[in-house]
Amino acid sequence: METKVTTKDLCKVYNRWWWTVELCNSYSRMQTPSYCYAMQPLLRKLYPNDDEYRDALQRHLVLFNTQGDFAGICLGVSIAMEEEKSNGENVPGEAITSVKTALMGPLAGIGDSVASTLNQIFYPIAIAMSSTGSPIGFFFIWTQAILEWAMGWVFTKYSYKVGKDGITRLLSNGIMDTILNAASTLGLIMMGSLAASNVKLSTTISWTVGENAQTLQALFDSILPGLLPLLTIWAVFFYMKKRGTNVGKAIMLIIIICLALSFLKIV
C-alpha cells in the first residue's frame, strides 16, 4: 500500500485537534467541528478529487465526543482507514464512521479516569508549592498540559501505525484496564500523602490529673498520629459519597464546623 501520510501530516492533524477540541463544543455537534477541522488538510491531500473530498468531510461531520487526549486514538485510526480507502482498498465510508463512533465511548470512560487521576496528582502539588510562595508551582501545573499533549500525540502515532485491528485488540486484551488501575492507584497514593501533609487539625481539650496536665491530643497521638486529620478526610469523603461531589457546599460546611469548634474552644 502506498504511504501518503507523513509524520508531519499526523502532527498537523493532532495539533489542529488539540488546540480546538474545546473551542466549539455544542449540545448538537459536541466535538464534531473540531474533529472535521483537524482532518481537513489531510483529507484534501488524500482525495484530490472534489467529490471524494466532500464525501470524506461528510464522514467526519457525524456526531463525535470523547476525552480530548484519548481522541488521538480515534484520529490515528481514522487517518489509517482514510489512507487505505484513498489507495483503492475496499474500505466503505460507513466503516470509517462506525469504527470512530464505536471507539469514542470506551475511550471517553478511560480518558476521563486518567485525566482525573492526573488532576489529583498535579494540582495538589502545584497548590502546595504555591502556598509556600514558590514560583515553581505556577510552572509545575503546565507540565500536566505538556504531558497530556505528549500522551495524545503518542496515541495518534501508535493508532495510525497499528490501525483499527490493533486498537481493537488493545482494548479487548485488558492492557488498558491494567494501565487504568495503575494510574488510579498512583492517584490515590498521591492524594493520601498530600492529605496527610497538608490537612492540619488538633484539639485543645485538656484536663488535670493530680499535678499532671493531660491533653486529648496527646492521647490521640499515642493511638495514631494524625488521627483527627484522617477522620476529617473520611468525613468529607463519606459526605460527598452520600450527598454528591458538590465541592462548594463541602467547603462551606467545613468552615462552619471549624468556626463552631473554635468558638467552643475544642480545636
Secondary structure, 3 states (H helix, E strand, C coil): CCCCCCHHHHHHHHHHHHHHCCCCCCCCCECHHHHHHHHHHHHHHHCCCHHHHHHHHHHCCCCECCCCCCHHHHHHHHHHHHHHHHCCCCCCHHHHHHHHHHHHHHHHHHHHHHHHHHHHHHHHHHHHHHHCCCCHHHHHHHHHHHHHHHHHHHHHHHHHHHHHHHHHHHHHCCHHHHHHHHHHHHHHHHHHHHHHHHCCCCCCCEEEECCEEEEHHHHHHHHCCCHHHHHHHHHHHHHHHHHCCCHHHHHHHHHHHHHHHHHCCCC
